[in-house]
Amino acid sequence: MTDLSWSDFQKVEMRVGTVIEVKDFPEARNPAYKLSIDFGAEIGVRKTSAQITKRYKKEDLVNKQVIAVVNFPKKQIANFMSECLVIGAVGEEGDVVLLNPDFKVENGLRIG
């Protein structure tokens, strides 16, 4: 593991957003969903894919607040362009538990 400087950490834009739409992603190599996440007026809605099908049903994700990195470059995943990266704890078998605030907060708030 490589140590980061404080200035390195400050470059990472982790924000709170609310999932507004979830779709299946059958073209993905591993089971995944396509998510649309609202990060508020300043950032807007971003799309991403997430391999979270082991623990989450589509209907459980809508209106759920999540944490995501919003300043990575866009990434092509199969036929889909990912615009952010949701953050979660990854278990031994690759199952992901999404990180989210304990209380509902304003979309777009920065994590620090």
N, C-alpha and C positions, 0 to 999 in steps of 0.2 A: 504494500500500500504506500502511495506517495502522499506526503504532507502537502496541503494547500496553504497558500498564504491567505491572509484576510482579504486582500484585494482580489484574489482568485474567486473566493466565495462570493464576494459582492457582485461579481459579473453574472452569477447564475440567477436568473429571474424565475423564482418559484412563486406561483400565484394560486389563489383559491378561485375555483370556478364551479359552476353547477352544470351537471350533465342534463342536457335538454333533449337529446335524441340518442337512441341506441339501435344499431342495425347489425344483423349477422354479417360475417365477413368470410364467406365460403372460399374465396380465392386465396386466403392466407395459408401459409405453409402449416402453421399450428393453429388450433382453434382460437378464434379471437372475435371481438366485436369492433365495430366502427362507432366511435363516440363523437358527438358534437357537444362542446363544452362552452358555456357562456362565462367569459371572464370580465364582464362589465363593459361600460361605455368606452373606456380608454383602449382596451385590447380587442374587444368584440368576441365573436364566436370563432373557436378554433376546432379543427377536427383531428382525431388521432385514432389509432387502432391500439387495442390492449388485449393481451392474452390473459383474460381474467374470467374465462368461462367456467373454471373449476369451482369457483366460490360464489359467483354472481349470476343471477338471472337478469335478463334485459329489463324487466319491469321493476326490479329492485334498484337499478342504477339511475333511472329517470328521477330528477330532482335531488339526487345525492350530490353533496359538495365534495370535491376532490382537490388534491394538490397536484400541480403540474409545472414542469419547466416550459416556459413559453418563448425562450430566446435561443433555442437550438435551430440550426438550419432545417428547412423542410426535408423530409425523407420519403422516398418512394418505397412503398411496401405493396408488392403485387401491383394491382391496378389502382392503388389508392395513395394519395399524398398526405402524409402525416405532418401536422403543423405544430404539435406540442408533444410532451412526454409526461403521461401520468406517473405518479410516484407511488410505490408500494413496497411492502416487505415481501421478499421472495423466499419461499420455503424450500426445503431440500428437493422436493419433487416439482419445483417450478410453479407451484400455486402462489398467487399473488394476493396479498391483503392490501387494499388501497389505503393510503394515508388521507385523513380528512380531519377538519376541525371538530372539536367536541361540541361547539355551539354554532348555530347558523351565523355566518358573517357575510359582509358585503363581498360580492364577486369582484375579483381583481386585487384584493388585498395581497400585499407582498409578504412572503414568508421570510423571516430573518432570524 
